């Protein structure tokens, strides 16, 4: 009986470690574009989303050269999501 539990535990640990080693994270930048009719800097009752806006994001190195760039279009709700593969350094990125 003890041997059976050891085999089961070993199998579970092996499967878990295989799954964890293959897990990859992505970097996601999200936002919203809206018409701020009140000019208060916040989304409020009288503001509305703007769909179809092309949002561009560019990351530069210390020499000013673009290293990574992506573009997305806002949805009907004015929302966008820019996805980068892996964990990208976004310290010098601009939208």
Secondary structure, 3 states (H helix, E strand, C coil): CHHHHHHHHHHHHHHHHHHHHCCCCCEEEEEECEECCCCCCCCCCCCEECCCCEEEEEEECCCCCEEEEEEEECCCCCEEEEEECCCCCCCCEEC
